[in-house]
Amino acid sequence: MESEFIEMRRTFSPSIRRHSIGLFALAAFALPLLTTEIRGQADTVMSIGTARNNVVGPTRAQPGEVAPVGFYYSDPSSNIQGFTIAVCYDDNLIGIPGSFTVSFFLSVIGAEFLNVQVDNLTNDGDGKELIIGILLDASPPFDGQTAPPSLNPIEIGTFQFLVPADTDCFTCLPVIFCNGINGNGQIPLSNIVVIDSESVQPEVLVAGEVCVPRHALFVRGDSNNDSFIDIADVIHILSFLFLDGATPQCLDAADMDNDGIMTITDPVFLTLYIFVDGIAPPSPFPDCGIEPSPDDDGLDCFEPTNLCPVCP
């Protein structure tokens, strides 16, 4: 397993060394988090990023912004008593000490012990590291609080990274799980969950990214990204909707009426505009821009287009 994580880190970025977030406790109930012996493997999946519609994907931010990166678990069969999260992050990201927040869900259950280490040093031989330790039942009366089984990802908490203002647009900065890192301490820690008072390895660790920009510029109407708004865009949308055609590079550009849903009304709207002097597509049109009020419709544009190749 350790060799797999080393190879993962090499694959993501040569600029990543060992950056980690670690969870660890000093009380007796924290001993499973600190043990170097990991007993077996759980069917737990842990992932990094931002969840939307029960799918964890990249966290997006503009250069110069703070990106709240989430940590999630899913486990269909086990109640979890605690987490150790050990993470490496790209040298260009800056971890903000004191910014980790336990999710509202775990706060309600009762996360009674939290320890976070942030290592932003790049010249200490092991890169930037974040270690988070959480115990749900660490103090009397020991009522046995646990994180419940779930098929869908449940947020453990979020940690904030500063994305420097000089970060190149249309790039992604890796945030990955790393085993055997020590954060600011001396004890090597790995990613584990505590189940039935035993430390077990998650079955799957899904790495994350902080990607810039948060929203790319686009022109509404240019569905096929050929720099023209014409009948070809109507055909492109119809093919996507009904003939399993190519997905528009920028779905917001294809949402002609800006109702947040891709339906037959979109090609009809554009057809009326082109041929029957209909209503012009909503902003941004006819110039590059972003939506005046960006919404959470799942149609956002993240990549440069032919008409709008620059970062907002």
N, C-alpha and C positions, 0 to 999 in steps of 0.2 A: 504493500500500500504506500509506503513512504516514497518508493521510487516513482510511483504514479503521480504523487503530488509534486515531486521535484520536476518531473517532466512537464506537468501542467504549467508550472510557473515559467519554465523556459519557453513554452509554446506561446503564452500570453504576451510576454513583453521582455525584451532583454534588459529594459530599464528597471524591471521589478527585481528586487532582492527579497529578503524575508521581512515583510511588513506584517504585523499581526495584531488582532484584537483578541484578548483573552479573558475568559471568565474563570475566576478561581475564588475559593473561599478559604477562610482560616479556621472556621469552627469545625467541630467533629463531623457535622453533617456535610461538610464540604469535602471530606477526604476522598469520596469517589471521584471528584473532579480533578484531584491532584495525582491520583494513582498513575503509575507508569504502565500498569498492567491493564489492558483493555480486554474485557471478557466478551467474546462473541461479537455479533453484529445485529443491530436493530433494523427494522424495515422503515427507518426514519429517513426522510429526505430533508436536507437543509439547503436553503438557497439564499442568494444575495441579490438585491435589486429593488424594484418597485412593483407591487402587485396591482394588477388590473384585470377584472373579470376572472379572478382565480388563476391568473397566469403571472408569474414573476418574470419581468423583463428588465432591460437596462434602466438605470436612473438617468434622467436627462437634466441638463443645466446649461445656462449661458456662461461664457467665460466671465469670471469675476463673481459668480454666484456661489452660494452654499448649496450643496446637494445633499438632501437627507436620504441616506441609503438604508434600506430596510433589510432585516434578517428574518427569515421565515423557516417554519418547520411544517411538515405534514407526516403523519404516522397513522395508518389505519387501525392499529391494534393495541398500542401501548399508551399508558399514562406516564408522562415524563416528569421527573422530580427536579431536574436541573439541566443546565446547558453549559458547555465550555465551547466558546467560539474563538478560533484562532485564524486570523486573516492577515494576508499580505496585500499591500496596495501600491499602486504606481507611484514612482518618485515625484511625479508632477502634482499629485494630490497632497493636500495638507489636512491631516486629521485634527479636528478641533477638540481639545481636552474638555471634559465635562459635558459634552454634547449628547452622550448616549441617553436615550429615554426608553424605558420599558413600555411596551405597548399597553394601551388601555385594557385590553383583554387580560393580559397577565397581571396587571395591577389589580384588577377586580378579583382574580383568583387569589392573589397574594404573593407577589415576588418579594421575599423577605430579606434576601441577601443579594447585593450587586457589587461587583468589583470590576473596574475597567482600567486597562493599561493602554496608553497611547505612546508609541515610539515613532517620532517624526524624523529621527536622525538618519541620514544617509551615509555617514562616514564612520559608523560603529561596526561595520563588517556584516551586518545582517539586514540592512534596509529598514523600511518603514513597517511597523507592526502594530496590530490592534488585537487585544485579547479581552474578552468579555466573559465573566463568570456570573451565573445566575442560579440561585437556589430558591425554590418556591416555598419551602417550609424549613426555615433555619432558626426559628426561635420559639419558645414555649407559647401556647400549649401544644404545639406539634399536632395540628389537626389533619395533616396528610394532604395538603394542597398539591395538586398536580396539574400539568397541562394536559388536556384531554385528547383522546384519539381524534384524528381528522383526516379526511381524504383530500381536502383542499388546504392550500398553504395558509397558515396562521402566523401573523406577525409576532415575532419575539420582541423586537424593538428597533429603533432607528439610531443611526450615528451620522453625524454631519461632517462632510468633507468640503473644504474650500477648493474651488476650481480657479486657479490663477487667471488673471485677466489676459495674460499673454498666451493662454492655451490655444493651440490651433483648432479652428473649427473643423467639423466633420471628422473628428477623431474620437476614439473611445479609450478610456483609461481603466485598466483592469483592477478589480477588487476580488481576490480569490482566497479560497480556504487554503491554509497551510498547516501542516502538522509539524510538531517538534520545534516550535518557536518559543522564545522566552520573554517577549515584550520588554518591560523594564526590570524584570526580575532575573533569577538564576534558574528557575525550574522550567524545563521544556514542557510545553503544553500542546495538546492536540485537540482536534474537534471530536467531542463525545457528547452523548446524552446520558442521563442517569435514569435507569429504569429498574425498579425493584432493588434500589440501593446498590446497583452495579453500574460501572462505567462501560458503555457499549458504543461501538462505532456506528455512525449513521450509514445507511446502505448507499446513499447517493449524496454527493456534495456538488451543488450547482453554482459555479462561479458567477460573478456579476461584473458590470461595467458602469462607469460614469461617462456618458456620451454627451458631446456638445455638437450642435446647439440644442436647446430645449424645443425650439420651433424653427424650421427653415422657412425662408421666403418662398412664395409661390404666386402664381397668377391663376385665379379660379377660371376654369374653362379649358385649360391646356391639359386635357386628360392623358393624351398619348405622349406628352413631353417632346413635341417636335417644334415648339416655339411658335406654332400657329393655332388659332382658335377657329375651327371650321368643321365641316361635316365629318371629317375623319375622327374628330373627338367624339361625336355622337355614335359613330360605328364602334369605336373603341369601347365606350361605356356599355353599349348593348351587348357586345361580345363578352365583356367581363361578367355582366349580370346573367346572361342567358346561355352562353355557348362555352363556358369554362375558358374564356380568353384570359390574356395576361392581366395581372393586377396592376392598376395604375401605380406608377412610382410614388405619386403624391395623391392619396385618396381625397384630401380636402379639395384639390384642384378639380376632381371629378364630381364632387358634391355641389352640383350647379346651383341648387336652390338653397344651400346652406341650412338644410334641416337636420343635419347630423345623421342621415340615413341614406344609404345607396339603394335607390329604387328606380323604377321606370320613369318617375317624375323628373329625374335628372337629365336624361337624353331628350325628353320632351321639352323641358325648360330651355335647353340650349338650341334645339331645333327652332322653337318659336322665336328666340332671340335672333338667330342667323337669318331666317327666311321670312318671318312674319312681323318684323319690327317689334319683337316682344321685349320684355323687361331685361335689362342687362344683368349679368351675374353679380351677386353681392361682392363686396370688398373681400379680399384684394383683387380688384379689376379696374382698369386694364393694366395697372402697373404692379410691380412686385411688392409684396408686403406679407404681413401675417393677419390673421383674423383680428378685428378690433377688440373682440372679447373672446380670447381662446377658450374653448370649451372641452369637456371631457367626453368627446363623442367617438374616440378611437380612430379618427380619420386624419390625425395630425401628420404633417410633413416634416421629415427629419433630414433628408438628403438634398443636396443642391440640384436644381433643375436646369435645363438648357436656358430658360429665360432668366433664371435667378440663381446664378452660380456662386454668389457671395454669401458670407455669414451675416445674419442680421445684427 
